[in-house]
Amino acid sequence: MKMSIRTLLTVLALAALVLFLVVVFGAMYLLQGEFMQLLPSDVVPQVISGISASLMYQAGAFTLLSIIIAITLFLILSAAIAQPLRAIVVAMTAFAERGERVALPSSSLMPTELTSLTAALVASMDKVELSHKKDEEVSRVKSDFISTAAHQLRTPLTGIRWALEALQQEQLSQDQQALVKSAVDKSHDLVAIVGTLLDISAIESGKYKYNFIPMDLGELVNEVGNDFTPLAAQRQVSLLFQPSAEPLPQIKGDRDRIKWILNNLIENAIRYTPTGGSITVSTDIIANQVQVRVRDTGIGIPEQERGNIFERFYRAGNAITKENAGNGLGLYIARTIATDHGGDLDFKGNTEGPGTTFILSFPVSA
């Protein structure tokens, strides 16, 4: 059974009061018995009557005094221990949940241990804030470097891609055509990586722009699913679409950005699902939110790595083994876009069979 410090102090005060009264009345009773044996029997009734009246008066006085002492002790202990501890808990909760600094208690009644605890808590908060500022500065420098490097790389990479595409139009042998095609594909991959890095820079600097319009998410999901049907067939993976049983309400979002998320989720599902596996894309409306679920029977996400899957540049170990391609930025960007729309992107392991289910949700347009 759990109880607060205030409750504990109240119980202790009442216990002390009861014990005090028992001792006092017990002592009086014993003294009365000893005293009665010394008196003649004919005067005992008058003496008992007088002693009883005196005892009642004294008992009332002792009871009142005991209550005053108990209340005084309770108030002192409450002010010295219970209230400061409660204030410390409130301050710790505010800092842990919101990063907010709340004034900590300071009183001459506080014991040395609580004063030391308060000082240690203040020092810990200062260290956490200093560490957070350093992390923000490192993140800013990293973002600036990524942005600068991406801008510097984009122009020459685009030139290389154009030169290679022009070379494809020349009369080349079959081996030369294969080499040039491979180079063109790699140049496209590099340009895409640079574009992703620029997206990261825009996200972290707050310059990621959206064009919010009313849209039909179910229609977009169907369109993206049709786009990936050839790739699924090539990988020998079944791609199924299960629309909602009822018409989906419209959401307000940036169509191109949301399509980017769907492309990323479905492409990842195809990439990490073995031959003969299946991917099911379904839509539904739950709790005033439109949801898209991408369920695959792929390699899944190891339990110990699930907390990091939305971190920048992070790729699970089994994903790296299965596919070398990938930079660990897709899910980070996808979740950022979803949350910028007031929605979310999350995942869970399949309860039946292997694989993962990603859940993309957006609020219904008002």
Number of C-alpha atoms within 10 A of each C-alpha: 2 6 7 10 16 17 12 13 19 18 13 14 20 16 12 16 18 13 11 15 15 12 11 14 15 12 11 14 13 10 11 15 10 10 11 15 10 9 11 8 9 8 10 14 11 10 14 13 11 11 13 13 12 12 16 11 12 15 16 12 12 16 17 12 13 19 16 13 15 20 15 13 15 21 16 14 17 19 15 18 19 21 16 22 20 15 15 20 13 15 20 19 15 14 15 12 8 8 14 13 15 14 11 17 16 12 11 8 14 21 12 10 10 18 17 12 13 18 13 12 16 17 11 12 18 13 12 14 12 12 12 12 12 12 12 12 12 12 13 15 12 13 20 15 13 17 20 14 14 20 15 12 14 18 11 12 16 15 12 16 19 14 12 18 17 10 16 17 9 9 9 12 9 9 9 13 16 13 13 17 16 13 16 20 14 13 20 16 14 17 19 13 17 21 15 17 21 20 18 23 22 15 17 14 13 9 11 14 10 14 10 13 13 15 16 16 23 21 12 16 22 16 12 15 21 14 12 16 16 12 15 23 13 10 16 16 22 17 22 16 15 14 17 15 9 9 12 19 19 18 20 19 24 18 17 12 19 19 16 16 21 21 19 15 23 23 15 17 28 26 20 19 25 17 16 10 19 20 23 18 22 19 25 19 19 11 8 12 18 23 25 25 20 22 24 30 23 22 17 21 20 14 8 8 12 14 9 12 19 20 15 15 14 17 19 16 11 13 18 13 8 13 10 8 10 15 14 17 20 23 22 17 21 23 19 20 23 20 13 14 20 14 18 18 22 15 16 14 18 15 9 7 10 15 22 22 24 20 18 24 24 23 21 20 15 8
